[in-house]
Amino acid sequence: MDYIAQAIDKHTGLFRTCTVADKELATKTAKYYRSIGYNAKVIPADEYDKASEENARKRQEQIDLQMDVKKYA
């Protein structure tokens, strides 16, 4: 089974992904991304679409909140 190390920047919400063949390498990749300031997790490849949709939804919520703050400032 393939695993994906998904890394999301803590400040911008933008994310990078790296598809790898085994869980051990995916775990090492996630640890590396955490060490340089990303929120990273390892997910099975078959759950990637669901996780991507969730990340996009969270990012849109952040954008909406920022737009609301600017509107009232």
C-alpha positions in Angstrom: 0.0 0.0 0.0 1.2 3.5 -0.8 1.3 6.2 1.9 1.4 10.0 1.5 3.3 12.3 3.7 1.2 15.5 3.7 2.7 18.7 5.0 0.7 21.9 5.6 2.4 25.2 6.3 1.4 26.5 9.8 1.2 30.1 8.7 -0.2 30.1 5.2 -2.3 26.9 5.1 -0.6 25.9 1.8 0.4 22.3 1.6 2.9 20.0 -0.1 2.6 16.3 -0.5 5.0 13.6 -1.2 3.9 10.2 -2.4 6.1 7.4 -1.1 6.0 3.6 -1.4 6.2 2.5 2.2 5.0 3.8 5.6 8.6 4.0 7.1 9.7 6.4 4.4 6.5 8.4 4.6 7.0 8.7 8.4 10.6 10.0 7.9 9.4 12.5 5.3 6.7 13.8 7.7 9.2 14.2 10.5 11.4 16.2 8.1 8.6 18.5 7.2 7.7 19.0 10.9 11.3 19.9 11.6 11.1 22.8 9.1 7.8 24.3 10.4 5.0 22.3 8.7 2.1 20.4 10.2 2.7 17.0 8.7 0.9 13.7 8.8 1.0 10.3 7.1 -2.1 9.0 5.4 -2.9 6.0 3.2 -3.1 6.9 -0.5 -6.7 5.8 -0.7 -7.7 8.5 2.0 -5.8 11.3 0.2 -8.8 12.7 -1.6 -10.8 13.0 1.6 -7.9 14.6 3.4 -7.4 17.1 0.6 -11.0 18.1 0.6 -10.9 18.6 4.4 -7.7 20.8 4.1 -9.3 22.9 1.3 -12.4 23.4 3.5 -10.3 24.5 6.5 -8.3 26.8 4.3 -11.4 28.4 2.9 -12.7 28.9 6.4 -9.5 30.8 7.3 -9.9 33.0 4.2 -13.5 33.7 5.1 -12.5 34.7 8.6 -9.8 37.0 7.3 -12.2 38.7 4.9 -14.7 39.2 7.7 -12.0 40.8 9.9 -11.0 43.2 7.1 -14.6 44.1 6.4 -15.1 45.3 10.0 -11.7 47.0 10.4 
